């Protein structure tokens, strides 16, 4: 029996690309919420649908726990849930129906529910929690148990009225608390061994996730922030080091993934973090996401001291014009400097790249390819520009979106607005980039990617869209020798050009 059954709708086997990668992580946000409820005296259970068949597993959890309240609480720290994939939305709506049939009241939280609260409420949930929601959930559970009026809790949305005239109401926005002292995620409520088995089945180190911070203060105009907005909250360095030690010694983690949107924003914190890890003797290989302009020589060395093995940078493009249109706030030269620092410390440097942003033409694609060739990252992740609600990017292309406004899974990879090229062209560039980067690794053949680049060159003139969306001025399509063995050369900036981070 449990007063509250928490679950989430992300189911790995419904995401083809992620099944092939087989790098599953526990639902950290769900477990934070469970930990807070339990610490405040509530009886809590978690139905983790990441690796189980969600329909059968959720039905079994309802039978076992007979909850009065079901909270479908998505993991705010999993970028896949932030993408608002329709297959997972369908799972959530089935869960709402099943929970109601079992006699439970239903609360939903997550990026997609925040953006489409009316749809979730009309599909049967009682409340939708907006924004950072652990404490809102606690207050709501207390109120639903007779301790107050749910309608008076900030950040709680509900339907007012009935039928077609019903409208979504919320008494007030809920401010981000900046609470650094939440209980640790309730990892003991899930089957951590199943995650270990999934990782080890592919012959890799067993990896677990944690966070050192929440949110991101930067304002790239394509980045949706339905949970934390522009707020940024940083945990104490000593507390993070102790959690690393716990994951290493208690749960047997061999590797860690810091799921922060941005790691190492505060350079002084980063030095303190490295010192705490050394004092606790809890260094363990980990990977992070970071901005190139924050990766100074001193910060990269601190990362190395703490055990960092891999950094994923949001490079997005090798064209400064495109980066400026995105309002990214970095310079291409800063990527080159950061890559050099990481290489010097023996840390893998990996790039997130984004194809198809409005205004990106053939010359811009060439610059991205040239940047990759010159700097030789250890890995790349290639995606297509994806408009999500409440971004300036979305507002620009909203009128071009049809019935399909979300990807079904993370491999959907289609451009839903009028890009410079058709999907076929972008997929060809993605495949060629991946193949070329793979060919640089020891033991891999270099014989595949030249043919893929020839395909890109052949597709470029026939896949253009004449009425492509623009954010910035463009000179129109131009011819460039994509197969040239002499890629564009970028001037190596001096170390002083890299940003120093925020205090």
GIFENHU-V644536 format. One record per pair of residues at least 6 apart in sequence whose ideal C-beta (glycine too) atoms are under 6 Angstrom apart, sorted by the first residue. I is the first residue (numbers start at 0). J is the second residue. Records with the same first field share a line. If there is no record, write none. Layout:
I: J, J
//
This chain:
0: 65
1: 42, 43, 44, 64, 66
2: 41, 42, 67
3: 36, 41, 43, 66, 68, 70, 140
4: 44, 64, 66, 69
5: 29, 33, 45, 70, 72
6: 46, 71
7: 26, 29, 73, 74
8: 87, 90, 91
9: 80, 87
10: 48, 53, 90
11: 17, 23, 49
12: 18
13: 86
14: 408, 409
15: 408, 410
16: 409, 410
21: 197, 201
23: 49, 194, 197
24: 208
25: 189
26: 74
27: 74, 76, 184, 208
28: 74, 75, 76
29: 72, 74
30: 184, 185, 186
31: 133, 181, 184
32: 72, 133, 136
33: 43, 45, 185, 188
34: 182, 183, 184, 185
35: 133, 137, 181, 182
36: 43
37: 43
38: 182
39: 137
44: 64
45: 188, 189
46: 57, 60
47: 189
48: 56
50: 193
53: 90
57: 94
61: 101
66: 103
68: 104
69: 98, 103, 105
70: 106
71: 91, 94, 107
72: 108
73: 80, 109
74: 80
75: 226
76: 210, 258
79: 409
80: 109
81: 110
83: 110, 111, 405
84: 406, 408
85: 405, 407
86: 407, 408
88: 111
92: 122
95: 105, 122, 123, 124
98: 105
99: 123
104: 125
105: 124, 125
106: 126
107: 119, 124, 127
108: 128, 132
110: 225
112: 119, 127
113: 129, 225
114: 225, 388
116: 127, 156, 167
117: 167
119: 127
120: 158
126: 155, 157
127: 156
128: 135
129: 154
130: 154, 173, 226
131: 175, 226, 227
135: 154, 173
138: 152
139: 149, 152, 155
142: 149
149: 155
151: 170
153: 171, 173
154: 173
156: 167, 169
158: 165
159: 166, 168
175: 227, 230
177: 232
179: 234
191: 250
195: 205
198: 205
204: 253, 254
205: 253
206: 254, 256
207: 246, 252
208: 256, 258
209: 242
210: 258, 259
211: 234, 239, 257, 259
212: 233, 259
213: 227, 232
214: 227, 230, 231
215: 260, 261
216: 229, 231
219: 325, 326, 327
220: 326, 391, 392
221: 390, 392
223: 387, 390
236: 268, 271, 272, 275
237: 275
240: 275, 276, 279, 281
243: 281
244: 279, 281
246: 252
247: 281, 283
254: 284
255: 283, 285
256: 286
257: 285, 287
262: 287, 289
263: 269, 289, 293, 298
264: 501
265: 501
266: 298, 500
269: 298, 301
270: 301
272: 305
273: 301, 304, 305
276: 282, 305
282: 306
283: 306
284: 306, 308
285: 306, 307
286: 309
287: 310
288: 311
289: 310
291: 312, 329, 333, 334, 337
292: 329, 333, 498
293: 500
294: 337, 340
295: 497
296: 340, 494
299: 340, 341, 344
303: 344
307: 346
309: 347
310: 341, 346, 348
311: 349, 351
312: 350
313: 351
314: 334, 350
315: 353
316: 322, 367
317: 331, 366, 367, 370
318: 363, 366
319: 331
320: 471
321: 356, 359, 363
324: 358, 470, 471
332: 492
333: 497
335: 374, 489, 491
336: 492, 497
338: 348, 374
341: 348
347: 377
348: 376, 377
349: 376, 377, 378
350: 376, 379
351: 380
352: 379, 381
353: 382, 384
354: 383, 425
355: 383, 384, 414, 418, 425
356: 384
357: 468, 469, 470
358: 469, 470, 471, 473
360: 419, 473, 476
361: 476, 477
362: 477
365: 479
369: 486, 487
372: 486
373: 486
375: 439
379: 432, 436
381: 429, 432
383: 412, 414, 425
386: 392, 393, 396
387: 393
396: 416, 468
399: 416, 417
400: 415
413: 422
414: 422
416: 468
417: 464, 466, 467, 468
419: 467
420: 462
421: 462
423: 462
424: 458, 462
427: 454, 455, 458
428: 455
430: 451
431: 448, 451, 452, 455
434: 447, 448, 451
435: 448
437: 443
438: 445, 448
452: 481, 482
456: 481
463: 476
//
